[in-house]
């Protein structure tokens, strides 16, 4: 998944998912807490790989994943291409109205527009060069 899309969350907590991402996410997908101050949207195939990895962990390590699964939501789009983002997840990611949805390879992320702008300010040519070098390019 790739791209950057700006959309607003409405008063009922609904967020429009861009058609390009809807095609890649499929009919059913999962919304969960992201690693940074964002939410992650996983298509079914990625979520399945994630849960398989979880099942292979020893119980002592798997308990650290409880908050992820406890707060994850299985999503289906409404007729207008929207999902409801639960209040608890909106609070976690600081989502109020303006959001940015970005494609991140095998998932999408939902950011508050303000936090995403801060992230973008930190992106420099030197940072991109270091990233490409770390990937072996």
Buried (B, 14 or more C-beta within 10 A) or exposed (E): BEEEBEBBBEEEBBBBBBEEBBEBBEEEBBBBBBEEBBBBBBBBEBBEEBBEEEEEEEEEEBEEBEEBBEBBBEBEBEEEBBBBBBEEBBEBBEBEEBBBBBBEEEBBBBBBBEBBEEBEEEEEEEEEEEEEEEEEE
